């Protein structure tokens, strides 16, 4: 097993073009990599634009 754990992958589709495995995250990282839990990482030409949204689990009502 890789030292961070088992990665789960997402394909990203924009305007009908799919970029397979363009994003990944570690749902259950190893103890040494616990800080990356549920962080989504993009690569292979993916650029994220816009403003960051609040985490829905911490929004105040």
C-alpha positions as CSV (number, residue, x, y, z in Angstrom):
1,X,0.0,0.0,0.0
2,X,1.3,3.5,-0.8
3,X,2.3,5.4,2.3
4,X,-0.6,7.8,2.1
5,X,-3.2,5.1,1.7
6,X,-5.5,4.0,-1.1
7,X,-6.6,6.9,-3.4
8,X,-10.0,7.2,-4.9
9,X,-10.3,8.9,-8.3
10,X,-12.7,11.2,-10.1
11,X,-13.1,11.8,-13.7
12,X,-13.8,15.5,-14.6
13,X,-16.1,16.3,-17.5
14,X,-16.3,19.8,-19.0
15,X,-18.2,20.7,-22.2
16,X,-18.6,17.1,-23.0
17,X,-14.8,16.3,-22.8
18,X,-13.9,13.8,-20.0
19,X,-10.5,13.9,-18.3
20,X,-10.3,10.4,-16.5
21,X,-8.7,10.3,-13.1
22,X,-8.1,14.0,-13.1
23,X,-8.8,14.3,-9.4
24,X,-8.2,12.1,-6.4
25,X,-8.5,12.0,-2.6
26,X,-7.7,9.7,0.4
27,X,-10.9,8.9,2.3
28,X,-9.0,6.8,4.8
29,X,-5.3,7.9,4.7
30,X,-2.6,6.3,6.7
31,X,-1.9,7.8,10.2
32,X,1.2,9.6,8.8
33,X,-0.9,11.3,6.1
34,X,-4.0,12.1,8.2
35,X,-3.8,15.8,7.2
36,X,-4.8,15.0,3.6
37,X,-8.1,13.2,4.6
38,X,-10.8,14.1,2.1
39,X,-8.7,16.8,0.4
40,X,-9.3,16.6,-3.4
41,X,-6.3,17.1,-5.6
42,X,-6.5,18.0,-9.3
43,X,-3.9,17.5,-12.0
44,X,-3.6,16.8,-15.8
45,X,-4.6,20.2,-16.9
46,X,-7.4,20.9,-14.5
47,X,-7.6,24.5,-13.3
48,X,-10.1,25.5,-10.6
49,X,-11.5,29.0,-10.9
50,X,-14.0,31.0,-8.7
51,X,-14.3,31.7,-5.1
52,X,-14.0,29.2,-2.3
53,X,-17.3,28.2,-0.7
54,X,-17.9,27.6,3.0
55,X,-17.8,24.0,4.2
56,X,-21.5,23.0,4.3
57,X,-20.9,21.3,7.7
58,X,-19.7,24.5,9.3
59,X,-22.1,27.1,7.9
60,X,-23.9,29.1,10.5
61,X,-27.7,29.6,10.1
